[in-house]
Amino acid sequence: MTNRKDFALFIDNLLAKNCPFALWSMPGSHTPEILVAPQEGLIHPDQLEKLNGQEGFVFAPYNISENAPLVLLKPGIHKKGIDEILTIDCEALQHEKVEEVHPEPPFIISKKDYLKDIETTIGKIKESKLAKVIVSRLIPFQRKSESIGEVYLQLLEQTPNAFVYLVNLPSAATGQTQAGLWMGATPEVLLKSDDKMLETVSLAGTQSRRDDGDYSWHTKEIEEQAFVSRYILDVFYRFNIHPYITEGPDTLESGQVAHLSTIFRFAAKKLDCNLGDFVAELHPTPAVCGYPKPKAARFISKIEKHDRRYYSGYIGPWRLNGDVGLFVNLRCLEVRPEQYILYSGGGITSRSVPEDEWEETNKKATTLLSAIEAVQNR
Ligand SMILES: C=C(O[C@@H]1C=C(C(=O)O)C=C[C@H]1O)C(=O)O
């Protein structure tokens, strides 16, 4: 990447100015895009449906709450490509005053307690109508003096086939609580436009990435991905989406892991007036919540002791120049003053093995951890 150093410095300068911004790269693209919004350019719709007529960049939590508001960055400065982005005059941007935030210490579960929770979850699945639940956990990692701009660029280099983002939403001195600083590299499309078509993807089932590309999938993964596909088709039915095209299931590699993925495509005109309602209905899918959804959501709220905040929410451009590119916020972390908090989870079914599920959450975190370590060890 040319201008790498300048670009990393530019990102660090934006952060030092407390500018609200979203920086992202679409999977397979080496062209980052940025949207810098003034504080008054942040909107907080209280419901997902209210996104219907809006345009900008969405940062949506798993559940909307005071601690995790839904945020829409309105298009202020919007640039594409490193050279274009570097034309933004950082010095001319207003230095935003921010409130000092003292976040609650994260709840870090021990391996022993996590394994116990997974046993409990499997037990519940075996004795009830609950078929699949996603159980997640937090993984802390010490910050040193590394540049966040460099970590972002390292992540981008390591996971070119993911949606790689950095979002900064500092709490304004007078405003409401904001998201803070988040980074991630997610492989999971929630809703993406492509010319006159829209696509959503059913992504689930995890195994380690293989150098030989010779994947075979077991019943557990096939079943857990099928729950997501079935759910997507239920939502299609409710929105009268027909006909549609499916592609897959195929293997999708991302970072150190691989998943099963099916693409569903349909004509965008089907959702001309109610795209926001469709997203509100689709989210959260059984890829991050479970099946059946209401039962799984209730179970998660009891078993998980941490707040998911923006993990397993969704993120991306929303009707920005007419394009939608929403991704599920996975393989992500929150940057806190002294540490990174990584979020990682996995789908539990009656066939789950607790020790394997623990390992899966570790494996999913390795992409982010190796990007941070690569910069810390330079
Ligand atoms: C929940 C996560 O990932 C989701 C769960 C998967 C699984 O259970 O196999 C696979 C892909 C994602 O849909 C995560 O990365 O934290």
The ligand as an SDF file (V2000), in Angstrom:
LIG
                    3D

 16 16  0  0  0  0  0  0  0  0999 V2000
  -21.0390  -15.5290   16.4420 C   0  0  0  0  0  0  0  0  0  0  0  0
  -20.0220  -15.4270   15.5920 C   0  0  0  0  0  0  0  0  0  0  0  0
  -20.0450  -15.9230   14.3110 O   0  0  0  0  0  0  0  0  0  0  0  0
  -21.2280  -16.5080   13.7930 C   0  0  0  0  0  0  0  0  0  0  0  0
  -21.3760  -17.8760   14.2420 C   0  0  0  0  0  0  0  0  0  0  0  0
  -20.8490  -18.9250   13.5150 C   0  0  0  0  0  0  0  0  0  0  0  0
  -20.8920  -20.3320   14.0690 C   0  0  0  0  0  0  0  0  0  0  0  0
  -21.4780  -20.5350   15.1270 O   0  0  0  0  0  0  0  0  0  0  0  0
  -20.3060  -21.2380   13.4710 O   0  0  0  0  0  0  0  0  0  0  0  0
  -20.3090  -18.7110   12.2430 C   0  0  0  0  0  0  0  0  0  0  0  0
  -20.3660  -17.5010   11.6650 C   0  0  0  0  0  0  0  0  0  0  0  0
  -21.1260  -16.4000   12.2790 C   0  0  0  0  0  0  0  0  0  0  0  0
  -22.4160  -16.3930   11.7760 O   0  0  0  0  0  0  0  0  0  0  0  0
  -18.7820  -14.6960   15.9730 C   0  0  0  0  0  0  0  0  0  0  0  0
  -17.8810  -14.5930   15.1350 O   0  0  0  0  0  0  0  0  0  0  0  0
  -18.7000  -14.1920   17.1090 O   0  0  0  0  0  0  0  0  0  0  0  0
  1  2  2  0
  2  3  1  0
  2 14  1  0
  3  4  1  0
  4  5  1  0
  4 12  1  0
  5  6  2  0
  6  7  1  0
  6 10  1  0
  7  8  2  0
  7  9  1  0
 10 11  2  0
 11 12  1  0
 12 13  1  0
 14 15  2  0
 14 16  1  0
M  END
$$$$
